[in-house]
Amino acid sequence: MRDLTVTLDGSGLRIGIVAARFNDAVVGQMLDGTRARLLALGVADEDISLAWVAGAFEIPLAARAMATSGDVDAVVCLGCVIRGETPHFDYVAGEAAAGILRVGLDTEVPAVFGVLTTDDMAQAVERAAVDKGDKGADCADAAVELVQLLRRLG
Ligand code: INI
């Protein structure tokens, strides 16, 4: 069997982050986790670009613009949609997920889905906090891994 596992080496990579301001306390935790892990993987701080948007629904368009700019190798999309806080949870969460997936497939620039979809704020904090679930760090790993895997697959 040919093993295509890649090493998580972020040196020289340029990573874009699109972060949604809605539920910014949670998203801020994920942002901290993403940035810290990218630096730990060797990404230079000046090669990390951050753009804020209003909510998760706005993420796909901004992510697409970043992906097609030629300035980044991957886009990490960070947001938090809480079921209890909106009757249109399914639309916001579903369209954000579908849109972010499309960005990756259409542009071939990895777009990582770091949008928490939870029933309540406690679940969101549990998954986002750097000293708990550290979802932001997972997104950094996913971005670097996918860039390296696509390079390897040619
Ligand atoms: N946006 C979020 O990122 N999270 C939410 O929980 C949320 N709620 O609860 O509605 C939310 N709504 C805003 C939406 O993403 C857009 O910004 C807004 O509809 C304007 O297009």
Boltz pocket constraint, residues with backbone or C-beta under 6 A from the ligand:
constraints:
  - pocket:
      binder: B
      contacts: [[A, 20], [A, 22], [A, 23], [A, 54], [A, 55], [A, 56], [A, 57], [A, 58], [A, 79], [A, 80], [A, 81], [A, 82], [A, 85], [A, 86], [A, 92]]
      max_distance: 6.0
